[in-house]
Amino acid sequence: MSQTELSIIMRTRLYYSGAAITALLALTGLLTGHFEGAIIALLFSTLLIINNFFIKNSLLTHITTIFLATSTLLSLTSSQYSVAPWSYIFPLLLFFFYPLKIAVISVALYSLSLIIILNYLSSGSVKVELLINYLLCLTLTGGFVYLREVKNKQLKPLRRTDNLTLASTKEHLNDDLEKEIQRSEREGTELSVMALAIDDRGFDQVDAADHDTLLNKLGQTLHENLRAFDSYYRWKDHEFLIISPYTSTKEAMKTAEKLRIRIKESLSNNQQSITVSVGTANLNVGDTASSMLDMSLTALHQAQESGNNRTQSYVDTIDL
């Protein structure tokens, strides 16, 4: 089972667990006569279940977070505070739903709103207790997120492959390429590097929710059409670099053209045409890993500027 599949399973379980807990809170509210809290808990439980079925739909995630933020903040203006304690878990949910930077900004705005409402619009006698409890939970959430980020940073250098595309991670690219250059120079063999990217006009046609699916298919196509001793690396979001030992400029261009055609066939459908451009560079005397990467990327950018859906050798760019 891949890490991507495992992540989806974990998120599914968390969604169902959260839905079950909020459904129980709704039942408790109904039995105790707290109907406002029961209705909100029931709606939140329903939203969590819907999110699970449409896990890649960012709009539903936005709706869920806006609903909970609005409910908790409005509850602070009431003396009953029926849903206000839910604000304690809201920052944690934001860090679960969103990337770190977006979550930090959202938590900051939510916390500022909560403090303003408690100070100027709230009239309940327990607002100080609510504020203290919120700040305590916020501190615990911050500590948890910090430890998570430290752990991810420590583990990142150990990850050899990108979970989504099965490509090697860029952290290993320079070292691997330097070793291949040394081997080629020692044995007197050819070495080529290819830079490949999905053309923007095709990538932009695809909904953001389907980008992962597209990149996963691209990774599979590269894996199936490259030789066993070739290696490919995810460079940027939809850019890849390929190291091809024992490969001349002519052979690299032939391989690049084959990849261009195969990928278009694999990723395109009747509604949209997804194409790639490829730039190639061959090892010359005095080249380093950095210079070979720069040459292949230069050739790629030239191919894209020339109209996309094409291959380009760095040697040819010199003559342009």
Secondary structure, DSSP 4 states (H G I P E B T S, - for coil): --HHHHHHHHHHHHHHHHHHHHHHHHHHHHHHT-HHHHHHHHHHHHHHHHHHHTTT-HHHHHHHHHHHHHHHHHHTTSTT-SSGGGGGTHHHHHHHHS-HHHHHHHHHHHHHHHHHHHHHT---TTHHHHHHHHHHHHHHHHHHHHHHHHHHHHHGGG--B-TTT-PEEGGGHHHHHHHHHHHHHHHT--EEEEEEEE-HHHHTTS-GGGHHHHHHHHHHHHHHHS-TT-EEEEEETTEEEEEEET--HHHHHHHHHHHHHHHHHHH--SS----EEEEEEE--TT--HHHHHHHHHHHHHHHHHTTSS-EEEHHHHHT-
